[in-house]
């Protein structure tokens, strides 16, 4: 379970960083897939993919909520 939690935390933080950097450079959204990360960091394949997919879905929801109502929902945090 510790490995799964660590991988989920890594994916959340990495996707958040990549999206922030991309937005600052281009002022546009980026579509990041989990497969891209699994190719680069092979150890992500060692945990259940559904858990990592849930992280990706939660990140997308956090950004949707933020852009819909930034006064109520803060920018997603690490």
mmCIF file of the N, C-alpha and C atoms, coordinates in Angstrom:
data_MODEL
# 
_entry.id   MODEL 
# 
loop_
_atom_site.group_PDB 
_atom_site.id 
_atom_site.type_symbol 
_atom_site.label_atom_id 
_atom_site.label_alt_id 
_atom_site.label_comp_id 
_atom_site.label_asym_id 
_atom_site.label_entity_id 
_atom_site.label_seq_id 
_atom_site.pdbx_PDB_ins_code 
_atom_site.Cartn_x 
_atom_site.Cartn_y 
_atom_site.Cartn_z 
_atom_site.occupancy 
_atom_site.B_iso_or_equiv 
_atom_site.pdbx_formal_charge 
_atom_site.auth_seq_id 
_atom_site.auth_comp_id 
_atom_site.auth_asym_id 
_atom_site.auth_atom_id 
_atom_site.pdbx_PDB_model_num 
ATOM 1   N N  . UNK A 1 1  ? 0.822   -1.192 0.000   1.00 0.00 ? 1  UNK A N  1 
ATOM 2   C CA . UNK A 1 1  ? 0.000   0.000  0.000   1.00 0.00 ? 1  UNK A CA 1 
ATOM 3   C C  . UNK A 1 1  ? 0.867   1.257  0.000   1.00 0.00 ? 1  UNK A C  1 
ATOM 4   N N  . UNK A 1 2  ? 1.983   1.205  0.700   1.00 0.00 ? 2  UNK A N  1 
ATOM 5   C CA . UNK A 1 2  ? 2.870   2.373  0.730   1.00 0.00 ? 2  UNK A CA 1 
ATOM 6   C C  . UNK A 1 2  ? 3.374   2.727  -0.666  1.00 0.00 ? 2  UNK A C  1 
ATOM 7   N N  . UNK A 1 3  ? 3.685   1.694  -1.451  1.00 0.00 ? 3  UNK A N  1 
ATOM 8   C CA . UNK A 1 3  ? 4.159   1.938  -2.804  1.00 0.00 ? 3  UNK A CA 1 
ATOM 9   C C  . UNK A 1 3  ? 3.056   2.585  -3.643  1.00 0.00 ? 3  UNK A C  1 
ATOM 10  N N  . UNK A 1 4  ? 1.829   2.113  -3.497  1.00 0.00 ? 4  UNK A N  1 
ATOM 11  C CA . UNK A 1 4  ? 0.709   2.686  -4.241  1.00 0.00 ? 4  UNK A CA 1 
ATOM 12  C C  . UNK A 1 4  ? 0.487   4.135  -3.846  1.00 0.00 ? 4  UNK A C  1 
ATOM 13  N N  . UNK A 1 5  ? 0.493   4.419  -2.540  1.00 0.00 ? 5  UNK A N  1 
ATOM 14  C CA . UNK A 1 5  ? 0.318   5.800  -2.084  1.00 0.00 ? 5  UNK A CA 1 
ATOM 15  C C  . UNK A 1 5  ? 1.432   6.698  -2.617  1.00 0.00 ? 5  UNK A C  1 
ATOM 16  N N  . UNK A 1 6  ? 2.650   6.209  -2.585  1.00 0.00 ? 6  UNK A N  1 
ATOM 17  C CA . UNK A 1 6  ? 3.772   6.991  -3.087  1.00 0.00 ? 6  UNK A CA 1 
ATOM 18  C C  . UNK A 1 6  ? 3.661   7.271  -4.580  1.00 0.00 ? 6  UNK A C  1 
ATOM 19  N N  . UNK A 1 7  ? 3.255   6.266  -5.348  1.00 0.00 ? 7  UNK A N  1 
ATOM 20  C CA . UNK A 1 7  ? 3.093   6.461  -6.789  1.00 0.00 ? 7  UNK A CA 1 
ATOM 21  C C  . UNK A 1 7  ? 1.953   7.429  -7.087  1.00 0.00 ? 7  UNK A C  1 
ATOM 22  N N  . UNK A 1 8  ? 0.864   7.328  -6.342  1.00 0.00 ? 8  UNK A N  1 
ATOM 23  C CA . UNK A 1 8  ? -0.262  8.249  -6.535  1.00 0.00 ? 8  UNK A CA 1 
ATOM 24  C C  . UNK A 1 8  ? 0.160   9.685  -6.220  1.00 0.00 ? 8  UNK A C  1 
ATOM 25  N N  . UNK A 1 9  ? 0.893   9.860  -5.155  1.00 0.00 ? 9  UNK A N  1 
ATOM 26  C CA . UNK A 1 9  ? 1.380   11.190 -4.782  1.00 0.00 ? 9  UNK A CA 1 
ATOM 27  C C  . UNK A 1 9  ? 2.323   11.730 -5.864  1.00 0.00 ? 9  UNK A C  1 
ATOM 28  N N  . UNK A 1 10 ? 3.200   10.865 -6.372  1.00 0.00 ? 10 UNK A N  1 
ATOM 29  C CA . UNK A 1 10 ? 4.123   11.281 -7.420  1.00 0.00 ? 10 UNK A CA 1 
ATOM 30  C C  . UNK A 1 10 ? 3.366   11.708 -8.682  1.00 0.00 ? 10 UNK A C  1 
ATOM 31  N N  . UNK A 1 11 ? 2.384   10.906 -9.098  1.00 0.00 ? 11 UNK A N  1 
ATOM 32  C CA . UNK A 1 11 ? 1.631   11.218 -10.313 1.00 0.00 ? 11 UNK A CA 1 
ATOM 33  C C  . UNK A 1 11 ? 0.876   12.528 -10.143 1.00 0.00 ? 11 UNK A C  1 
ATOM 34  N N  . UNK A 1 12 ? 0.224   12.725 -8.997  1.00 0.00 ? 12 UNK A N  1 
ATOM 35  C CA . UNK A 1 12 ? -0.503  13.981 -8.756  1.00 0.00 ? 12 UNK A CA 1 
ATOM 36  C C  . UNK A 1 12 ? 0.439   15.182 -8.866  1.00 0.00 ? 12 UNK A C  1 
ATOM 37  N N  . UNK A 1 13 ? 1.543   15.121 -8.143  1.00 0.00 ? 13 UNK A N  1 
ATOM 38  C CA . UNK A 1 13 ? 2.478   16.245 -8.119  1.00 0.00 ? 13 UNK A CA 1 
ATOM 39  C C  . UNK A 1 13 ? 3.114   16.480 -9.486  1.00 0.00 ? 13 UNK A C  1 
ATOM 40  N N  . UNK A 1 14 ? 3.474   15.421 -10.184 1.00 0.00 ? 14 UNK A N  1 
ATOM 41  C CA . UNK A 1 14 ? 4.117   15.564 -11.487 1.00 0.00 ? 14 UNK A CA 1 
ATOM 42  C C  . UNK A 1 14 ? 3.143   16.128 -12.519 1.00 0.00 ? 14 UNK A C  1 
ATOM 43  N N  . UNK A 1 15 ? 1.910   15.620 -12.521 1.00 0.00 ? 15 UNK A N  1 
ATOM 44  C CA . UNK A 1 15 ? 0.910   16.136 -13.463 1.00 0.00 ? 15 UNK A CA 1 
ATOM 45  C C  . UNK A 1 15 ? 0.585   17.597 -13.164 1.00 0.00 ? 15 UNK A C  1 
ATOM 46  N N  . UNK A 1 16 ? 0.524   17.937 -11.904 1.00 0.00 ? 16 UNK A N  1 
ATOM 47  C CA . UNK A 1 16 ? 0.259   19.324 -11.523 1.00 0.00 ? 16 UNK A CA 1 
ATOM 48  C C  . UNK A 1 16 ? 1.401   20.234 -11.981 1.00 0.00 ? 16 UNK A C  1 
ATOM 49  N N  . UNK A 1 17 ? 2.624   19.803 -11.772 1.00 0.00 ? 17 UNK A N  1 
ATOM 50  C CA . UNK A 1 17 ? 3.786   20.588 -12.206 1.00 0.00 ? 17 UNK A CA 1 
ATOM 51  C C  . UNK A 1 17 ? 3.808   20.749 -13.717 1.00 0.00 ? 17 UNK A C  1 
ATOM 52  N N  . UNK A 1 18 ? 3.604   19.654 -14.443 1.00 0.00 ? 18 UNK A N  1 
ATOM 53  C CA . UNK A 1 18 ? 3.639   19.717 -15.901 1.00 0.00 ? 18 UNK A CA 1 
ATOM 54  C C  . UNK A 1 18 ? 2.542   20.618 -16.442 1.00 0.00 ? 18 UNK A C  1 
ATOM 55  N N  . UNK A 1 19 ? 1.371   20.540 -15.852 1.00 0.00 ? 19 UNK A N  1 
ATOM 56  C CA . UNK A 1 19 ? 0.274   21.377 -16.329 1.00 0.00 ? 19 UNK A CA 1 
ATOM 57  C C  . UNK A 1 19 ? 0.535   22.853 -16.025 1.00 0.00 ? 19 UNK A C  1 
ATOM 58  N N  . UNK A 1 20 ? 1.067   23.153 -14.863 1.00 0.00 ? 20 UNK A N  1 
ATOM 59  C CA . UNK A 1 20 ? 1.373   24.547 -14.511 1.00 0.00 ? 20 UNK A CA 1 
ATOM 60  C C  . UNK A 1 20 ? 2.424   25.134 -15.443 1.00 0.00 ? 20 UNK A C  1 
ATOM 61  N N  . UNK A 1 21 ? 3.481   24.389 -15.686 1.00 0.00 ? 21 UNK A N  1 
ATOM 62  C CA . UNK A 1 21 ? 4.540   24.871 -16.570 1.00 0.00 ? 21 UNK A CA 1 
ATOM 63  C C  . UNK A 1 21 ? 4.009   25.079 -17.983 1.00 0.00 ? 21 UNK A C  1 
ATOM 64  N N  . UNK A 1 22 ? 3.261   24.116 -18.484 1.00 0.00 ? 22 UNK A N  1 
ATOM 65  C CA . UNK A 1 22 ? 2.704   24.226 -19.838 1.00 0.00 ? 22 UNK A CA 1 
ATOM 66  C C  . UNK A 1 22 ? 1.781   25.445 -19.937 1.00 0.00 ? 22 UNK A C  1 
ATOM 67  N N  . UNK A 1 23 ? 0.960   25.662 -18.927 1.00 0.00 ? 23 UNK A N  1 
ATOM 68  C CA . UNK A 1 23 ? 0.042   26.797 -18.957 1.00 0.00 ? 23 UNK A CA 1 
ATOM 69  C C  . UNK A 1 23 ? 0.794   28.128 -18.917 1.00 0.00 ? 23 UNK A C  1 
ATOM 70  N N  . UNK A 1 24 ? 1.836   28.207 -18.111 1.00 0.00 ? 24 UNK A N  1 
ATOM 71  C CA . UNK A 1 24 ? 2.615   29.441 -18.032 1.00 0.00 ? 24 UNK A CA 1 
ATOM 72  C C  . UNK A 1 24 ? 3.306   29.766 -19.354 1.00 0.00 ? 24 UNK A C  1 
ATOM 73  N N  . UNK A 1 25 ? 3.716   28.740 -20.071 1.00 0.00 ? 25 UNK A N  1 
ATOM 74  C CA . UNK A 1 25 ? 4.406   28.956 -21.341 1.00 0.00 ? 25 UNK A CA 1 
ATOM 75  C C  . UNK A 1 25 ? 3.427   29.260 -22.466 1.00 0.00 ? 25 UNK A C  1 
ATOM 76  N N  . UNK A 1 26 ? 2.343   28.494 -22.560 1.00 0.00 ? 26 UNK A N  1 
ATOM 77  C CA . UNK A 1 26 ? 1.468   28.573 -23.732 1.00 0.00 ? 26 UNK A CA 1 
ATOM 78  C C  . UNK A 1 26 ? 0.121   29.223 -23.471 1.00 0.00 ? 26 UNK A C  1 
ATOM 79  N N  . UNK A 1 27 ? -0.258  29.365 -22.201 1.00 0.00 ? 27 UNK A N  1 
ATOM 80  C CA . UNK A 1 27 ? -1.602  29.834 -21.834 1.00 0.00 ? 27 UNK A CA 1 
ATOM 81  C C  . UNK A 1 27 ? -2.697  28.934 -22.410 1.00 0.00 ? 27 UNK A C  1 
ATOM 82  N N  . UNK A 1 28 ? -2.380  27.652 -22.532 1.00 0.00 ? 28 UNK A N  1 
ATOM 83  C CA . UNK A 1 28 ? -3.311  26.669 -23.058 1.00 0.00 ? 28 UNK A CA 1 
ATOM 84  C C  . UNK A 1 28 ? -3.269  25.436 -22.167 1.00 0.00 ? 28 UNK A C  1 
ATOM 85  N N  . UNK A 1 29 ? -4.272  24.593 -22.297 1.00 0.00 ? 29 UNK A N  1 
ATOM 86  C CA . UNK A 1 29 ? -4.341  23.365 -21.518 1.00 0.00 ? 29 UNK A CA 1 
ATOM 87  C C  . UNK A 1 29 ? -3.533  22.271 -22.205 1.00 0.00 ? 29 UNK A C  1 
ATOM 88  N N  . UNK A 1 30 ? -3.119  21.298 -21.441 1.00 0.00 ? 30 UNK A N  1 
ATOM 89  C CA . UNK A 1 30 ? -2.359  20.168 -21.969 1.00 0.00 ? 30 UNK A CA 1 
ATOM 90  C C  . UNK A 1 30 ? -3.064  18.888 -21.556 1.00 0.00 ? 30 UNK A C  1 
ATOM 91  N N  . UNK A 1 31 ? -3.080  17.923 -22.443 1.00 0.00 ? 31 UNK A N  1 
ATOM 92  C CA . UNK A 1 31 ? -3.644  16.622 -22.143 1.00 0.00 ? 31 UNK A CA 1 
ATOM 93  C C  . UNK A 1 31 ? -2.504  15.668 -21.803 1.00 0.00 ? 31 UNK A C  1 
ATOM 94  N N  . UNK A 1 32 ? -2.402  15.342 -20.553 1.00 0.00 ? 32 UNK A N  1 
ATOM 95  C CA . UNK A 1 32 ? -1.355  14.450 -20.076 1.00 0.00 ? 32 UNK A CA 1 
ATOM 96  C C  . UNK A 1 32 ? -1.988  13.089 -19.828 1.00 0.00 ? 32 UNK A C  1 
ATOM 97  N N  . UNK A 1 33 ? -1.346  12.042 -20.320 1.00 0.00 ? 33 UNK A N  1 
ATOM 98  C CA . UNK A 1 33 ? -1.876  10.707 -20.086 1.00 0.00 ? 33 UNK A CA 1 
ATOM 99  C C  . UNK A 1 33 ? -0.937  9.941  -19.165 1.00 0.00 ? 33 UNK A C  1 
ATOM 100 N N  . UNK A 1 34 ? -1.518  9.017  -18.489 1.00 0.00 ? 34 UNK A N  1 
ATOM 101 C CA . UNK A 1 34 ? -0.750  8.181  -17.578 1.00 0.00 ? 34 UNK A CA 1 
ATOM 102 C C  . UNK A 1 34 ? 0.256   7.325  -18.339 1.00 0.00 ? 34 UNK A C  1 
ATOM 103 N N  . UNK A 1 35 ? -0.086  6.944  -19.554 1.00 0.00 ? 35 UNK A N  1 
ATOM 104 C CA . UNK A 1 35 ? 0.818   6.121  -20.363 1.00 0.00 ? 35 UNK A CA 1 
ATOM 105 C C  . UNK A 1 35 ? 2.132   6.851  -20.623 1.00 0.00 ? 35 UNK A C  1 
ATOM 106 N N  . UNK A 1 36 ? 2.072   8.161  -20.781 1.00 0.00 ? 36 UNK A N  1 
ATOM 107 C CA . UNK A 1 36 ? 3.292   8.934  -20.993 1.00 0.00 ? 36 UNK A CA 1 
ATOM 108 C C  . UNK A 1 36 ? 4.223   8.827  -19.787 1.00 0.00 ? 36 UNK A C  1 
ATOM 109 N N  . UNK A 1 37 ? 3.644   8.838  -18.607 1.00 0.00 ? 37 UNK A N  1 
ATOM 110 C CA . UNK A 1 37 ? 4.456   8.733  -17.400 1.00 0.00 ? 37 UNK A CA 1 
ATOM 111 C C  . UNK A 1 37 ? 4.979   7.316  -17.201 1.00 0.00 ? 37 UNK A C  1 
ATOM 112 N N  . UNK A 1 38 ? 4.167   6.323  -17.533 1.00 0.00 ? 38 UNK A N  1 
ATOM 113 C CA . UNK A 1 38 ? 4.609   4.941  -17.363 1.00 0.00 ? 38 UNK A CA 1 
ATOM 114 C C  . UNK A 1 38 ? 5.754   4.597  -18.309 1.00 0.00 ? 38 UNK A C  1 
ATOM 115 N N  . UNK A 1 39 ? 5.827   5.265  -19.455 1.00 0.00 ? 39 UNK A N  1 
ATOM 116 C CA . UNK A 1 39 ? 6.954   5.037  -20.357 1.00 0.00 ? 39 UNK A CA 1 
ATOM 117 C C  . UNK A 1 39 ? 8.236   5.621  -19.778 1.00 0.00 ? 39 UNK A C  1 
ATOM 118 N N  . UNK A 1 40 ? 8.112   6.749  -19.108 1.00 0.00 ? 40 UNK A N  1 
ATOM 119 C CA . UNK A 1 40 ? 9.298   7.421  -18.571 1.00 0.00 ? 40 UNK A CA 1 
ATOM 120 C C  . UNK A 1 40 ? 9.731   6.847  -17.223 1.00 0.00 ? 40 UNK A C  1 
ATOM 121 N N  . UNK A 1 41 ? 8.783   6.590  -16.365 1.00 0.00 ? 41 UNK A N  1 
ATOM 122 C CA . UNK A 1 41 ? 9.062   6.042  -15.038 1.00 0.00 ? 41 UNK A CA 1 
ATOM 123 C C  . UNK A 1 41 ? 8.462   4.641  -14.963 1.00 0.00 ? 41 UNK A C  1 
ATOM 124 N N  . UNK A 1 42 ? 9.275   3.657  -15.259 1.00 0.00 ? 42 UNK A N  1 
ATOM 125 C CA . UNK A 1 42 ? 8.806   2.276  -15.371 1.00 0.00 ? 42 UNK A CA 1 
ATOM 126 C C  . UNK A 1 42 ? 8.265   1.720  -14.062 1.00 0.00 ? 42 UNK A C  1 
ATOM 127 N N  . UNK A 1 43 ? 8.723   2.248  -12.948 1.00 0.00 ? 43 UNK A N  1 
ATOM 128 C CA . UNK A 1 43 ? 8.264   1.743  -11.658 1.00 0.00 ? 43 UNK A CA 1 
ATOM 129 C C  . UNK A 1 43 ? 6.794   2.059  -11.406 1.00 0.00 ? 43 UNK A C  1 
ATOM 130 N N  . UNK A 1 44 ? 6.179   2.942  -12.184 1.00 0.00 ? 44 UNK A N  1 
ATOM 131 C CA . UNK A 1 44 ? 4.745   3.203  -12.039 1.00 0.00 ? 44 UNK A CA 1 
ATOM 132 C C  . UNK A 1 44 ? 3.910   2.010  -12.492 1.00 0.00 ? 44 UNK A C  1 
ATOM 133 N N  . UNK A 1 45 ? 4.506   1.126  -13.279 1.00 0.00 ? 45 UNK A N  1 
ATOM 134 C CA . UNK A 1 45 ? 3.795   -0.068 -13.742 1.00 0.00 ? 45 UNK A CA 1 
ATOM 135 C C  . UNK A 1 45 ? 3.649   -1.106 -12.641 1.00 0.00 ? 45 UNK A C  1 
ATOM 136 N N  . UNK A 1 46 ? 4.344   -0.937 -11.544 1.00 0.00 ? 46 UNK A N  1 
ATOM 137 C CA . UNK A 1 46 ? 4.324   -1.917 -10.463 1.00 0.00 ? 46 UNK A CA 1 
ATOM 138 C C  . UNK A 1 46 ? 3.074   -1.832 -9.596  1.00 0.00 ? 46 UNK A C  1 
ATOM 139 N N  . UNK A 1 47 ? 2.324   -0.745 -9.703  1.00 0.00 ? 47 UNK A N  1 
ATOM 140 C CA . UNK A 1 47 ? 1.121   -0.585 -8.877  1.00 0.00 ? 47 UNK A CA 1 
ATOM 141 C C  . UNK A 1 47 ? -0.114  -0.673 -9.769  1.00 0.00 ? 47 UNK A C  1 
ATOM 142 N N  . UNK A 1 48 ? -1.262  -0.780 -9.125  1.00 0.00 ? 48 UNK A N  1 
ATOM 143 C CA . UNK A 1 48 ? -2.525  -0.894 -9.843  1.00 0.00 ? 48 UNK A CA 1 
ATOM 144 C C  . UNK A 1 48 ? -2.792  0.366  -10.661 1.00 0.00 ? 48 UNK A C  1 
ATOM 145 N N  . UNK A 1 49 ? -3.046  0.177  -11.943 1.00 0.00 ? 49 UNK A N  1 
ATOM 146 C CA . UNK A 1 49 ? -3.279  1.299  -12.839 1.00 0.00 ? 49 UNK A CA 1 
ATOM 147 C C  . UNK A 1 49 ? -4.563  2.062  -12.539 1.00 0.00 ? 49 UNK A C  1 
ATOM 148 N N  . UNK A 1 50 ? -5.552  1.391  -11.973 1.00 0.00 ? 50 UNK A N  1 
ATOM 149 C CA . UNK A 1 50 ? -6.818  2.063  -11.665 1.00 0.00 ? 50 UNK A CA 1 
ATOM 150 C C  . UNK A 1 50 ? -6.633  3.122  -10.586 1.00 0.00 ? 50 UNK A C  1 
ATOM 151 N N  . UNK A 1 51 ? -5.766  2.858  -9.647  1.00 0.00 ? 51 UNK A N  1 
ATOM 152 C CA . UNK A 1 51 ? -5.489  3.855  -8.609  1.00 0.00 ? 51 UNK A CA 1 
ATOM 153 C C  . UNK A 1 51 ? -4.863  5.103  -9.218  1.00 0.00 ? 51 UNK A C  1 
ATOM 154 N N  . UNK A 1 52 ? -3.950  4.900  -10.150 1.00 0.00 ? 52 UNK A N  1 
ATOM 155 C CA . UNK A 1 52 ? -3.306  6.032  -10.803 1.00 0.00 ? 52 UNK A CA 1 
ATOM 156 C C  . UNK A 1 52 ? -4.281  6.770  -11.719 1.00 0.00 ? 52 UNK A C  1 
ATOM 157 N N  . UNK A 1 53 ? -5.198  6.029  -12.351 1.00 0.00 ? 53 UNK A N  1 
ATOM 158 C CA . UNK A 1 53 ? -6.225  6.673  -13.186 1.00 0.00 ? 53 UNK A CA 1 
ATOM 159 C C  . UNK A 1 53 ? -7.136  7.547  -12.333 1.00 0.00 ? 53 UNK A C  1 
ATOM 160 N N  . UNK A 1 54 ? -7.444  7.084  -11.130 1.00 0.00 ? 54 UNK A N  1 
ATOM 161 C CA . UNK A 1 54 ? -8.274  7.891  -10.223 1.00 0.00 ? 54 UNK A CA 1 
ATOM 162 C C  . UNK A 1 54 ? -7.572  9.203  -9.874  1.00 0.00 ? 54 UNK A C  1 
ATOM 163 N N  . UNK A 1 55 ? -6.265  9.158  -9.712  1.00 0.00 ? 55 UNK A N  1 
ATOM 164 C CA . UNK A 1 55 ? -5.504  10.377 -9.433  1.00 0.00 ? 55 UNK A CA 1 
ATOM 165 C C  . UNK A 1 55 ? -5.655  11.348 -10.598 1.00 0.00 ? 55 UNK A C  1 
ATOM 166 N N  . UNK A 1 56 ? -5.539  10.833 -11.808 1.00 0.00 ? 56 UNK A N  1 
ATOM 167 C CA . UNK A 1 56 ? -5.662  11.678 -12.991 1.00 0.00 ? 56 UNK A CA 1 
ATOM 168 C C  . UNK A 1 56 ? -7.069  12.289 -13.074 1.00 0.00 ? 56 UNK A C  1 
ATOM 169 N N  . UNK A 1 57 ? -8.097  11.498 -12.811 1.00 0.00 ? 57 UNK A N  1 
ATOM 170 C CA . UNK A 1 57 ? -9.470  12.011 -12.841 1.00 0.00 ? 57 UNK A CA 1 
ATOM 171 C C  . UNK A 1 57 ? -9.697  13.065 -11.759 1.00 0.00 ? 57 UNK A C  1 
ATOM 172 N N  . UNK A 1 58 ? -9.155  12.829 -10.579 1.00 0.00 ? 58 UNK A N  1 
ATOM 173 C CA . UNK A 1 58 ? -9.299  13.808 -9.492  1.00 0.00 ? 58 UNK A CA 1 
ATOM 174 C C  . UNK A 1 58 ? -8.588  15.118 -9.819  1.00 0.00 ? 58 UNK A C  1 
ATOM 175 N N  . UNK A 1 59 ? -7.447  15.031 -10.471 1.00 0.00 ? 59 UNK A N  1 
ATOM 176 C CA . UNK A 1 59 ? -6.726  16.237 -10.879 1.00 0.00 ? 59 UNK A CA 1 
ATOM 177 C C  . UNK A 1 59 ? -7.522  17.021 -11.903 1.00 0.00 ? 59 UNK A C  1 
ATOM 178 N N  . UNK A 1 60 ? -8.093  16.332 -12.867 1.00 0.00 ? 60 UNK A N  1 
ATOM 179 C CA . UNK A 1 60 ? -8.910  17.007 -13.880 1.00 0.00 ? 60 UNK A CA 1 
ATOM 180 C C  . UNK A 1 60 ? -10.121 17.685 -13.243 1.00 0.00 ? 60 UNK A C  1 
ATOM 181 N N  . UNK A 1 61 ? -10.748 17.010 -12.276 1.00 0.00 ? 61 UNK A N  1 
ATOM 182 C CA . UNK A 1 61 ? -11.900 17.598 -11.594 1.00 0.00 ? 61 UNK A CA 1 
ATOM 183 C C  . UNK A 1 61 ? -11.481 18.824 -10.780 1.00 0.00 ? 61 UNK A C  1 
ATOM 184 N N  . UNK A 1 62 ? -10.338 18.749 -10.154 1.00 0.00 ? 62 UNK A N  1 
ATOM 185 C CA . UNK A 1 62 ? -9.853  19.888 -9.371  1.00 0.00 ? 62 UNK A CA 1 
ATOM 186 C C  . UNK A 1 62 ? -9.632  21.105 -10.265 1.00 0.00 ? 62 UNK A C  1 
ATOM 187 N N  . UNK A 1 63 ? -9.089  20.900 -11.435 1.00 0.00 ? 63 UNK A N  1 
ATOM 188 C CA . UNK A 1 63 ? -8.883  22.021 -12.355 1.00 0.00 ? 63 UNK A CA 1 
ATOM 189 C C  . UNK A 1 63 ? -10.206 22.535 -12.912 1.00 0.00 ? 63 UNK A C  1 
ATOM 190 N N  . UNK A 1 64 ? -11.128 21.640 -13.238 1.00 0.00 ? 64 UNK A N  1 
ATOM 191 C CA . UNK A 1 64 ? -12.458 22.073 -13.715 1.00 0.00 ? 64 UNK A CA 1 
ATOM 192 C C  . UNK A 1 64 ? -13.148 22.923 -12.671 1.00 0.00 ? 64 UNK A C  1 
ATOM 193 N N  . UNK A 1 65 ? -13.122 22.471 -11.424 1.00 0.00 ? 65 UNK A N  1 
ATOM 194 C CA . UNK A 1 65 ? -13.751 23.225 -10.341 1.00 0.00 ? 65 UNK A CA 1 
ATOM 195 C C  . UNK A 1 65 ? -13.084 24.581 -10.164 1.00 0.00 ? 65 UNK A C  1 
ATOM 196 N N  . UNK A 1 66 ? -11.770 24.610 -10.231 1.00 0.00 ? 66 UNK A N  1 
ATOM 197 C CA . UNK A 1 66 ? -11.044 25.866 -10.063 1.00 0.00 ? 66 UNK A CA 1 
ATOM 198 C C  . UNK A 1 66 ? -11.411 26.863 -11.160 1.00 0.00 ? 66 UNK A C  1 
ATOM 199 N N  . UNK A 1 67 ? -11.412 26.427 -12.407 1.00 0.00 ? 67 UNK A N  1 
ATOM 200 C CA . UNK A 1 67 ? -11.708 27.349 -13.498 1.00 0.00 ? 67 UNK A CA 1 
ATOM 201 C C  . UNK A 1 67 ? -13.182 27.745 -13.531 1.00 0.00 ? 67 UNK A C  1 
ATOM 202 N N  . UNK A 1 68 ? -14.047 26.905 -13.006 1.00 0.00 ? 68 UNK A N  1 
ATOM 203 C CA . UNK A 1 68 ? -15.473 27.227 -12.957 1.00 0.00 ? 68 UNK A CA 1 
ATOM 204 C C  . UNK A 1 68 ? -15.765 28.278 -11.886 1.00 0.00 ? 68 UNK A C  1 
ATOM 205 N N  . UNK A 1 69 ? -15.103 28.157 -10.726 1.00 0.00 ? 69 UNK A N  1 
ATOM 206 C CA . UNK A 1 69 ? -15.358 29.071 -9.627  1.00 0.00 ? 69 UNK A CA 1 
ATOM 207 C C  . UNK A 1 69 ? -14.076 29.265 -8.813  1.00 0.00 ? 69 UNK A C  1 
ATOM 208 N N  . UNK A 1 70 ? -13.158 30.084 -9.307  1.00 0.00 ? 70 UNK A N  1 
ATOM 209 C CA . UNK A 1 70 ? -11.862 30.222 -8.611  1.00 0.00 ? 70 UNK A CA 1 
ATOM 210 C C  . UNK A 1 70 ? -11.973 30.869 -7.230  1.00 0.00 ? 70 UNK A C  1 
ATOM 211 N N  . UNK A 1 71 ? -13.046 31.625 -6.981  1.00 0.00 ? 71 UNK A N  1 
ATOM 212 C CA . UNK A 1 71 ? -13.207 32.220 -5.670  1.00 0.00 ? 71 UNK A CA 1 
ATOM 213 C C  . UNK A 1 71 ? -13.536 31.198 -4.588  1.00 0.00 ? 71 UNK A C  1 
ATOM 214 N N  . UNK A 1 72 ? -14.247 30.154 -4.983  1.00 0.00 ? 72 UNK A N  1 
ATOM 215 C CA . UNK A 1 72 ? -14.653 29.129 -4.033  1.00 0.00 ? 72 UNK A CA 1 
ATOM 216 C C  . UNK A 1 72 ? -13.618 27.994 -3.960  1.00 0.00 ? 72 UNK A C  1 
ATOM 217 N N  . UNK A 1 73 ? -13.175 27.542 -5.143  1.00 0.00 ? 73 UNK A N  1 
ATOM 218 C CA . UNK A 1 73 ? -12.199 26.467 -5.197  1.00 0.00 ? 73 UNK A CA 1 
ATOM 219 C C  . UNK A 1 73 ? -10.824 27.063 -5.443  1.00 0.00 ? 73 UNK A C  1 
ATOM 220 N N  . UNK A 1 74 ? -9.888  26.724 -4.645  1.00 0.00 ? 74 UNK A N  1 
ATOM 221 C CA . UNK A 1 74 ? -8.529  27.221 -4.850  1.00 0.00 ? 74 UNK A CA 1 
ATOM 222 C C  . UNK A 1 74 ? -7.808  26.440 -5.930  1.00 0.00 ? 74 UNK A C  1 
ATOM 223 N N  . UNK A 1 75 ? -6.669  26.959 -6.329  1.00 0.00 ? 75 UNK A N  1 
ATOM 224 C CA . UNK A 1 75 ? -5.847  26.257 -7.322  1.00 0.00 ? 75 UNK A CA 1 
ATOM 225 C C  . UNK A 1 75 ? -5.385  24.946 -6.689  1.00 0.00 ? 75 UNK A C  1 
ATOM 226 N N  . UNK A 1 76 ? -5.395  23.846 -7.459  1.00 0.00 ? 76 UNK A N  1 
ATOM 227 C CA . UNK A 1 76 ? -4.961  22.565 -6.894  1.00 0.00 ? 76 UNK A CA 1 
ATOM 228 C C  . UNK A 1 76 ? -3.563  22.661 -6.294  1.00 0.00 ? 76 UNK A C  1 
ATOM 229 N N  . UNK A 1 77 ? -3.414  22.008 -5.164  1.00 0.00 ? 77 UNK A N  1 
ATOM 230 C CA . UNK A 1 77 ? -2.161  22.100 -4.404  1.00 0.00 ? 77 UNK A CA 1 
ATOM 231 C C  . UNK A 1 77 ? -1.399  20.787 -4.461  1.00 0.00 ? 77 UNK A C  1 
ATOM 232 N N  . UNK A 1 78 ? -0.121  20.897 -4.170  1.00 0.00 ? 78 UNK A N  1 
ATOM 233 C CA . UNK A 1 78 ? 0.718   19.709 -4.107  1.00 0.00 ? 78 UNK A CA 1 
ATOM 234 C C  . UNK A 1 78 ? 0.393   18.916 -2.867  1.00 0.00 ? 78 UNK A C  1 
# 
